[in-house]
Amino acid sequence: MKLVSAIIKPFKLDDVRESLSEIGVTGITVTEVKGFGRQKGHTELYRGAEYVVDFLPKVKLEVAINDDLTEQVIEAISKAANTGKIGDGKIFVYPLEQAVRIRTGETGPEAL
């Protein structure tokens, strides 16, 4: 099992969700986050004063999947989240040692 975590632009969330749904992903967890990478934030003007916005709003999504879906999930997220501009995001893949469905007690891949 793998845990795929992706940081994407917020307006791309619906596209990514649809893309994952098409390949059979049944559930995702979404969190609103803030951060920066190479973008390094930007400056904005508010009531005549210029200030630096260091942390940009992003969306983090997490998907627990069977190993055989890993490449499909990465490709689906990459294609759906891509704008071709800086700040499109990153995808991280972690090994997932255990999963437990609380309601039924199922463990491992059956819990996904």
C-alpha positions as CSV (number, residue, x, y, z in Angstrom):
1,M,0.0,0.0,0.0
2,K,1.1,3.6,-0.6
3,L,0.1,7.0,0.7
4,V,0.2,9.6,-2.1
5,S,0.3,13.2,-0.9
6,A,0.0,16.1,-3.3
7,I,0.2,19.8,-2.9
8,I,-1.7,21.6,-5.6
9,K,-3.3,24.9,-6.5
10,P,-6.8,25.2,-5.0
11,F,-8.6,25.9,-8.2
12,K,-7.3,22.6,-9.6
13,L,-8.9,20.5,-6.9
14,D,-12.1,19.6,-8.8
15,D,-10.1,18.5,-11.9
16,V,-7.9,16.3,-9.8
17,R,-10.8,14.8,-7.9
18,E,-12.6,13.9,-11.2
19,S,-9.4,12.5,-12.7
20,L,-8.8,10.3,-9.6
21,S,-12.4,9.1,-9.6
22,E,-12.1,8.0,-13.3
23,I,-9.3,5.6,-12.4
24,G,-11.1,4.1,-9.5
25,V,-9.9,6.0,-6.4
26,T,-12.8,5.9,-3.9
27,G,-11.6,8.4,-1.3
28,I,-9.3,11.3,-0.7
29,T,-8.6,13.6,2.2
30,V,-8.2,17.3,1.4
31,T,-6.7,19.9,3.7
32,E,-6.3,23.7,3.0
33,V,-2.6,24.5,3.6
34,K,-0.2,27.4,3.1
35,G,3.4,27.3,1.9
36,F,5.9,28.2,-0.7
37,G,8.6,26.6,-2.8
38,R,10.5,28.2,-5.6
39,Q,7.7,30.7,-6.0
40,K,8.9,32.5,-2.8
41,G,5.6,34.3,-2.4
42,H,4.8,37.7,-3.8
43,T,4.1,41.3,-2.9
44,E,0.6,42.8,-2.7
45,L,-0.7,46.3,-2.2
46,Y,-3.3,46.8,0.6
47,R,-4.6,50.3,1.4
48,G,-1.5,51.9,-0.1
49,A,0.9,49.7,1.8
50,E,3.0,47.1,0.1
51,Y,3.5,43.8,2.0
52,V,5.0,40.4,1.2
53,V,2.8,37.3,1.1
54,D,5.3,34.6,2.1
55,F,2.9,31.7,2.3
56,L,0.6,31.0,-0.6
57,P,-2.7,29.1,-0.3
58,K,-2.5,25.5,-1.5
59,V,-4.5,22.3,-1.2
60,K,-3.0,19.1,0.2
61,L,-4.7,15.9,-0.8
62,E,-3.9,12.5,0.5
63,V,-4.8,9.2,-1.1
64,A,-4.3,5.7,0.3
65,I,-4.0,3.2,-2.5
66,N,-2.9,-0.3,-3.4
67,D,0.6,-0.5,-4.9
68,D,-0.7,-1.3,-8.4
69,L,-2.4,2.0,-8.7
70,T,0.6,4.2,-7.8
71,E,1.7,5.2,-11.3
72,Q,-1.9,5.8,-12.5
73,V,-2.6,8.1,-9.5
74,I,0.6,10.0,-10.0
75,E,-0.2,10.5,-13.7
76,A,-3.8,11.5,-13.0
77,I,-2.8,14.1,-10.5
78,S,0.1,15.4,-12.6
79,K,-2.1,15.9,-15.7
80,A,-5.1,17.4,-13.9
81,A,-3.1,19.8,-11.7
82,N,-0.7,21.0,-14.4
83,T,-1.1,24.6,-15.6
84,G,2.5,24.9,-16.9
85,K,3.2,27.8,-14.5
86,I,5.4,28.0,-11.4
87,G,3.7,26.7,-8.3
88,D,1.7,23.8,-9.8
89,G,2.8,21.7,-6.8
90,K,4.5,18.5,-5.8
91,I,3.6,14.8,-5.4
92,F,5.1,12.6,-2.6
93,V,4.7,8.9,-2.3
94,Y,5.1,7.1,1.0
95,P,5.0,3.4,2.0
96,L,1.9,2.7,4.0
97,E,2.5,0.0,6.6
98,Q,-1.0,-0.5,7.9
99,A,-4.6,0.7,7.4
100,V,-7.6,-0.1,9.6
101,R,-11.2,0.5,8.8
102,I,-12.6,1.6,12.2
103,R,-16.2,0.6,11.6
104,T,-15.5,-3.1,10.6
105,G,-12.0,-3.7,11.9
106,E,-10.8,-4.6,8.4
107,T,-7.0,-4.2,7.9
108,G,-4.5,-3.9,5.1
109,P,-5.7,-3.4,1.5
110,E,-9.3,-4.4,2.4
111,A,-9.5,-1.3,4.7
112,L,-8.9,1.0,1.7
